[in-house]
Amino acid sequence: MDFLFDGLKEAVRLIASGDRQILDAALRTLSISLSAVALAILIGLPIATCLARRRFFGHRLLLVMFRAALGVPTVFLGLLCFGLLARRGPLGPLDLLYTPSAIVIGETLLALPIVVALAHGALVTLDHRIPETARTLGAGPVRRLLTYLSEARTGLILAILTAFARCSTELGIAMMVGGNIKDRTRTLSTATALETGRGEFAVGLAMGGLLLLLATGMTLLAAMLGKENRRDA
């Protein structure tokens, strides 16, 4: 038990002192995760809106595929991205492997089904006459879309928070296509695994603690929003 308590005390000291390697990994984790979620929103929100408002051939199959993708292991996504970005892969000439951009690509694939599935769940319950009502009031196409989306804002924020929590704490993608390179692609999750493996338990515990705080904070906020959404419904 002394080993655990000593590690906890040292971990708290490292975090409180603003240790450079911990701060660097934390900032990189936030930057990569935010970029991935932003891309997932840009791609996934139009898809979710289309799935919620339109019925077409393959509609149900596409929706099932996105829902099934929620359970895909991150190590498989990392392997897929590695094959795409490796020197002999189709995207090899871009030379993105072992860069932050490679992790962003992988985490975008991770976040995309989360955004689509949860956003669709929020949008499909809306009255489809909302855009038409806005049009009769003189709203343009963009304004009509924003009005429609604003009616499901709690559910959409829930989707974004869930995607961010998933991206910021994943390990498989960051390790396989990022390479855990110091001062370049090292994130909180990969640094936690590395430092613990090297016997630096306190450093690993400090980074793991930040991950836990981040994930717990996002989960609690998402739960609060979900409760508010059910109350409004």
PyMOL commands that set and color helices and strands:
alter all, ss='L'
color gray80, all
select helices_A, chain A and resi 2-16+20-53+59-71+74-85+92-94+100-123+130-136+141-150+153-169+172-178+188-197+201-232
alter helices_A, ss='H'
color red, helices_A
deselect
rebuild
show_as cartoon
